[in-house]
Amino acid sequence: MRVVFALVLLVGVGLAGFAVFMAQGFIQQMTAERDMLLAARAQVKPTVEIFAVTEAKNYGDTLTPEHVKRILWQKDSLPQGFFSDPAILFPQGQKQERVVLRRMEAFEPILAAKVTNPGEDAGITNRLAKGMRAFAISVDVASGVSGFLRPSDRVDVYWTGRARDTEITKLIETSIKIIAVDQVSDTGRSAPMVARTVTVEVNPQQVAALAQAGTTGRLTLSLVGAADDSVASVEDVDQRLLLGLVDEPVAAAPAPVAAAKPKVCTMKMRRGGAVVFQEIPCSD
């Protein structure tokens, strides 16, 4: 019995030691995983809650509280014009609906530049900067860049008319912003459309210049590249400059030749108390 008891005790001690060994290994593994999670969490950037749309929205769609949700966004990479306060996005005590000005995809953050103020429509007045005015220019296929103009594009404006008794073309405005093509002000529109009018954003002085130019000649638009920040500068172009015609210098008239004076021969004579000269025929 004593031998059996000793064997059982020995086996029990062995199993207990094995259990302690396994438990120690498990605890060490869990501790290592916890430290890895804490280290990974320390590297995660802080985030804040901002509002995003729950479905794709096109230009002119209505935005209501039912169409938005909160999402987490990295704090050091917040886009300009985001909304995080529901009282600012949809103020209480007034018409809450906003209208979408630019297309937004599902779960895209809502930005102030992409929606109107609460209760406003999507008219072009919301696109005008302070001190700027909207001015419509009549165009056709040629002067309107074959229908490739879109809202938010920039154009140079050329005037063609008569000046100094000849027809010239002159650059009168550079890099002005288009805010609408016909009655469309959707900046997300990509399909070409042949327009009859193009509405641009200009200051009051430019309005006067464009109005005067439109009544005295023809206006033509030239599309400016999206990444082009240079200022166009050209000389006035008329037909002679276009064809490379140069006025030839006029030859100076020859100086008049003075008529030769006839030769006169005289002879000195004394008459009384006076001395006189008497003309005589020249011997040569």
Wavefront OBJ file of the C-alpha trace (Angstrom):
o trace
v 0.000 0.000 0.000
v 2.764 2.324 0.864
v 4.365 1.715 -2.517
v 1.075 2.395 -4.323
v 0.507 5.533 -2.259
v 3.986 6.744 -3.069
v 3.470 6.138 -6.784
v 0.149 7.956 -6.779
v 1.693 10.851 -4.875
v 4.581 10.988 -7.324
v 2.256 10.990 -10.327
v 0.097 13.705 -8.733
v 3.097 15.896 -8.071
v 4.251 15.418 -11.659
v 0.859 16.325 -13.077
v 0.675 19.379 -10.847
v 4.094 20.501 -11.992
v 3.115 20.002 -15.630
v -0.075 22.004 -15.059
v 1.910 24.823 -13.462
v 4.325 24.777 -16.416
v 1.473 24.941 -18.952
v -0.261 27.685 -16.997
v 2.949 29.693 -16.824
v 3.446 29.384 -20.593
v -0.174 30.413 -21.241
v 0.188 33.414 -18.945
v 3.413 34.462 -20.683
v 1.756 34.155 -24.116
v -1.260 36.203 -22.998
v 1.044 38.834 -21.501
v 2.998 39.095 -24.763
v -0.214 39.459 -26.794
v -1.477 42.108 -24.380
v 1.767 44.069 -24.729
v 1.525 43.843 -28.548
v -2.054 45.126 -28.474
v -1.089 47.997 -26.178
v 1.834 48.917 -28.454
v -0.395 48.812 -31.548
v -3.038 50.893 -29.783
v -0.417 53.486 -28.853
v 0.433 53.896 -32.561
v -3.186 54.455 -33.601
v -3.919 58.134 -34.374
v -6.718 59.775 -32.374
v -10.047 59.985 -34.198
v -13.153 62.139 -34.014
v -16.742 61.572 -35.104
v -17.903 63.453 -38.209
v -21.022 63.190 -40.348
v -21.125 61.326 -43.676
v -23.879 60.458 -46.144
v -25.324 56.949 -46.001
v -25.952 56.747 -49.761
v -24.714 58.356 -52.979
v -26.035 61.869 -53.551
v -26.184 63.784 -56.842
v -26.374 67.496 -57.542
v -29.749 68.892 -56.442
v -30.640 66.022 -54.082
v -32.089 66.923 -50.686
v -30.012 66.131 -47.597
v -31.959 65.407 -44.391
v -31.021 63.907 -40.987
v -32.206 60.503 -42.253
v -29.454 60.532 -44.917
v -26.457 60.972 -42.586
v -24.557 58.992 -39.961
v -21.518 59.428 -37.723
v -18.201 57.901 -38.768
v -14.726 57.961 -37.206
v -12.094 60.044 -38.991
v -8.425 60.497 -38.165
v -8.064 63.742 -36.214
v -4.920 65.018 -37.966
v -6.416 64.480 -41.453
v -9.808 66.144 -41.147
v -11.078 67.696 -44.429
v -11.876 71.393 -44.468
v -15.531 72.207 -43.819
v -16.503 68.934 -42.047
v -19.482 68.706 -39.681
v -19.249 67.098 -36.240
v -22.051 68.913 -34.417
v -25.620 67.931 -35.402
v -26.862 71.340 -34.268
v -24.662 72.987 -36.919
v -25.433 70.526 -39.710
v -29.188 70.680 -39.109
v -30.022 73.688 -36.875
v -33.203 73.496 -34.866
v -36.055 75.962 -35.281
v -35.694 76.415 -39.064
v -35.957 74.453 -42.270
v -33.343 71.763 -41.871
v -32.969 70.374 -45.355
v -29.820 71.140 -47.274
v -29.297 70.675 -51.040
v -26.304 68.853 -52.519
v -24.075 71.022 -54.736
v -21.529 68.345 -55.725
v -21.894 64.604 -56.129
v -21.036 62.563 -53.019
v -20.499 58.814 -52.742
v -21.847 56.645 -49.922
v -20.085 57.248 -46.573
v -18.265 60.282 -47.944
v -17.849 63.085 -45.356
v -20.289 65.982 -45.672
v -18.410 69.211 -46.384
v -19.704 72.779 -46.301
v -18.567 73.351 -49.913
v -20.714 70.454 -51.141
v -24.053 71.439 -49.597
v -26.117 74.613 -49.331
v -27.020 76.367 -46.127
v -30.162 75.020 -44.386
v -33.275 75.931 -46.351
v -31.440 77.278 -49.426
v -31.688 75.952 -52.954
v -28.851 75.062 -55.319
v -28.921 78.319 -57.287
v -25.776 80.062 -58.530
v -26.052 82.768 -55.854
v -24.561 80.262 -53.417
v -21.476 79.953 -55.634
v -20.631 83.653 -55.865
v -17.761 84.855 -53.679
v -18.093 88.077 -51.720
v -17.975 91.128 -53.987
v -18.376 89.067 -57.176
v -21.179 89.136 -59.744
v -22.635 86.683 -62.263
v -22.447 87.730 -65.935
v -23.825 85.766 -68.897
v -21.911 85.561 -72.187
v -23.625 84.394 -75.384
v -21.667 81.629 -77.119
v -22.011 79.135 -79.964
v -20.173 75.953 -80.929
v -17.040 77.851 -81.996
v -16.847 80.527 -79.307
v -17.933 78.063 -76.596
v -15.050 75.585 -77.132
v -17.259 73.001 -78.887
v -19.412 72.389 -75.829
v -16.595 71.218 -73.532
v -17.084 73.998 -70.989
v -18.296 72.951 -67.529
v -19.063 74.801 -64.286
v -15.880 75.488 -62.273
v -13.732 75.661 -65.467
v -11.691 78.822 -66.127
v -11.533 80.652 -69.452
v -9.782 83.555 -71.177
v -12.049 86.009 -73.021
v -11.006 87.493 -76.396
v -12.718 90.426 -78.131
v -12.803 90.859 -81.909
v -13.993 94.139 -83.403
v -12.964 97.251 -85.351
v -10.489 99.731 -83.954
v -8.207 102.232 -85.682
v -10.000 101.523 -88.994
v -9.059 97.830 -88.891
v -10.460 94.668 -87.313
v -8.399 93.386 -84.387
v -8.557 90.625 -81.748
v -7.611 91.496 -78.176
v -7.401 89.536 -74.896
v -9.630 91.423 -72.430
v -10.059 89.043 -69.443
v -7.943 86.137 -68.192
v -8.758 83.033 -66.166
v -12.294 83.900 -65.111
v -14.385 81.190 -63.461
v -17.472 79.620 -65.038
v -20.292 79.043 -62.555
v -23.008 77.834 -64.927
v -23.462 76.608 -68.498
v -26.934 77.505 -69.745
v -29.084 76.702 -66.684
v -26.775 73.968 -65.366
v -24.446 74.734 -62.435
v -23.593 71.124 -61.520
v -19.789 70.918 -61.206
v -19.947 67.141 -61.419
v -21.306 67.147 -64.965
v -18.846 65.552 -67.393
v -20.853 65.083 -70.616
v -20.231 67.772 -73.289
v -23.136 70.093 -74.053
v -23.427 72.801 -76.713
v -24.430 75.883 -74.750
v -25.985 79.166 -75.791
v -24.906 81.106 -72.709
v -22.067 80.752 -70.232
v -22.319 82.468 -66.833
v -19.023 83.622 -65.318
v -17.997 85.029 -61.939
v -16.488 88.519 -62.288
v -16.190 91.747 -60.320
v -18.301 94.836 -61.186
v -15.488 96.434 -63.228
v -15.181 93.279 -65.329
v -18.959 93.270 -65.808
v -18.737 96.744 -67.360
v -15.825 95.718 -69.590
v -17.539 92.555 -70.824
v -20.843 94.362 -71.421
v -19.112 97.041 -73.498
v -17.105 94.448 -75.413
v -20.215 92.403 -76.176
v -22.003 95.372 -77.742
v -19.059 96.495 -79.891
v -17.708 93.182 -81.145
v -17.638 89.398 -80.773
v -16.521 87.511 -77.643
v -14.653 84.193 -77.850
v -13.758 81.916 -74.933
v -10.532 79.929 -74.602
v -10.420 77.102 -72.039
v -7.614 77.301 -69.434
v -5.965 74.101 -68.178
v -6.906 72.920 -64.690
v -3.291 73.073 -63.447
v -2.353 76.246 -65.358
v -1.821 79.192 -62.999
v -0.043 81.441 -65.510
v -1.498 84.766 -66.638
v -2.058 85.015 -70.387
v -0.600 88.024 -72.176
v -0.836 88.612 -75.945
v -0.469 91.525 -78.334
v -3.382 92.872 -80.325
v -3.668 90.919 -83.572
v -4.959 92.462 -86.818
v -4.964 91.176 -90.396
v -1.584 92.679 -91.339
v 0.113 91.193 -88.241
v -1.618 87.851 -88.814
v -0.375 87.643 -92.415
v 3.063 89.026 -91.602
v 2.625 92.094 -93.804
v 5.157 94.888 -93.143
v 4.846 98.396 -94.552
v 7.720 99.135 -96.982
v 9.662 102.337 -96.241
v 8.842 105.251 -98.597
v 11.894 106.539 -100.575
v 12.771 110.150 -99.853
v 12.155 112.582 -102.736
v 15.396 113.892 -104.323
v 16.400 117.390 -103.338
v 15.616 119.976 -106.041
v 18.633 121.075 -108.115
v 19.192 124.775 -107.996
v 19.125 126.435 -111.441
v 22.538 127.574 -112.627
v 22.932 131.344 -112.581
v 24.057 132.934 -115.873
v 27.619 134.255 -115.910
v 27.890 138.050 -115.958
v 31.037 139.940 -117.093
v 31.628 143.582 -116.187
v 34.161 146.300 -116.843
v 35.095 149.007 -114.365
v 34.711 152.573 -115.748
v 34.934 156.073 -114.292
v 32.346 158.661 -115.215
v 33.053 162.003 -113.802
v 33.675 161.511 -110.120
v 31.924 158.104 -109.868
v 33.079 154.618 -110.604
v 30.577 152.329 -112.376
v 30.596 148.790 -113.713
v 29.492 148.278 -117.281
v 28.278 144.827 -118.462
v 30.205 143.526 -121.434
v 30.032 140.268 -123.400
v 32.086 137.482 -121.775
v 35.022 136.452 -123.924
v 34.731 132.722 -122.982
l 1 2 3 4 5 6 7 8 9 10 11 12 13 14 15 16 17 18 19 20 21 22 23 24 25 26 27 28 29 30 31 32 33 34 35 36 37 38 39 40 41 42 43 44 45 46 47 48 49 50 51 52 53 54 55 56 57 58 59 60 61 62 63 64 65 66 67 68 69 70 71 72 73 74 75 76 77 78 79 80 81 82 83 84 85 86 87 88 89 90 91 92 93 94 95 96 97 98 99 100 101 102 103 104 105 106 107 108 109 110 111 112 113 114 115 116 117 118 119 120 121 122 123 124 125 126 127 128 129 130 131 132 133 134 135 136 137 138 139 140 141 142 143 144 145 146 147 148 149 150 151 152 153 154 155 156 157 158 159 160 161 162 163 164 165 166 167 168 169 170 171 172 173 174 175 176 177 178 179 180 181 182 183 184 185 186 187 188 189 190 191 192 193 194 195 196 197 198 199 200 201 202 203 204 205 206 207 208 209 210 211 212 213 214 215 216 217 218 219 220 221 222 223 224 225 226 227 228 229 230 231 232 233 234 235 236 237 238 239 240 241 242 243 244 245 246 247 248 249 250 251 252 253 254 255 256 257 258 259 260 261 262 263 264 265 266 267 268 269 270 271 272 273 274 275 276 277 278 279 280 281 282 283 284
